[in-house]
Amino acid sequence: MPSFFVTIMCRELLTYLHKLIRTYISQLDLVMDID
């Protein structure tokens, strides 16, 4: 497995995690606003 492929996969994974965290935080904010 070439190293550049690993780098791309890591970058994609980080981007995906970042989106998940942002979505989670925004939903958390909504819950806080309601409460």
C-alpha positions as CSV (number, residue, x, y, z in Angstrom):
1,M,0.0,0.0,0.0
2,P,1.7,3.2,-1.2
3,S,2.2,5.9,1.4
4,F,0.4,8.6,-0.6
5,F,-2.7,6.4,-0.6
6,V,-2.5,6.2,3.2
7,T,-2.2,10.0,3.4
8,I,-5.3,10.4,1.2
9,M,-7.3,8.0,3.3
10,C,-6.2,9.7,6.6
11,R,-7.2,13.1,5.1
12,E,-10.6,11.7,4.0
13,L,-11.1,10.2,7.5
14,L,-10.3,13.4,9.2
15,T,-12.6,15.4,7.0
16,Y,-15.4,12.9,7.7
17,L,-14.8,13.1,11.4
18,H,-14.7,16.9,11.3
19,K,-18.1,16.9,9.6
20,L,-19.5,14.5,12.2
21,I,-18.2,16.6,15.1
22,R,-19.7,19.8,13.6
23,T,-23.0,18.1,13.1
24,Y,-23.0,16.8,16.6
25,I,-22.1,20.2,18.1
26,S,-24.8,22.0,16.1
27,Q,-27.4,19.5,17.3
28,L,-26.1,19.9,20.8
29,D,-26.6,23.7,20.4
30,L,-30.2,23.1,19.3
31,V,-30.9,21.0,22.3
32,M,-29.4,23.7,24.6
33,D,-31.5,26.4,23.0
34,I,-34.7,24.4,23.5
35,D,-33.8,23.7,27.1
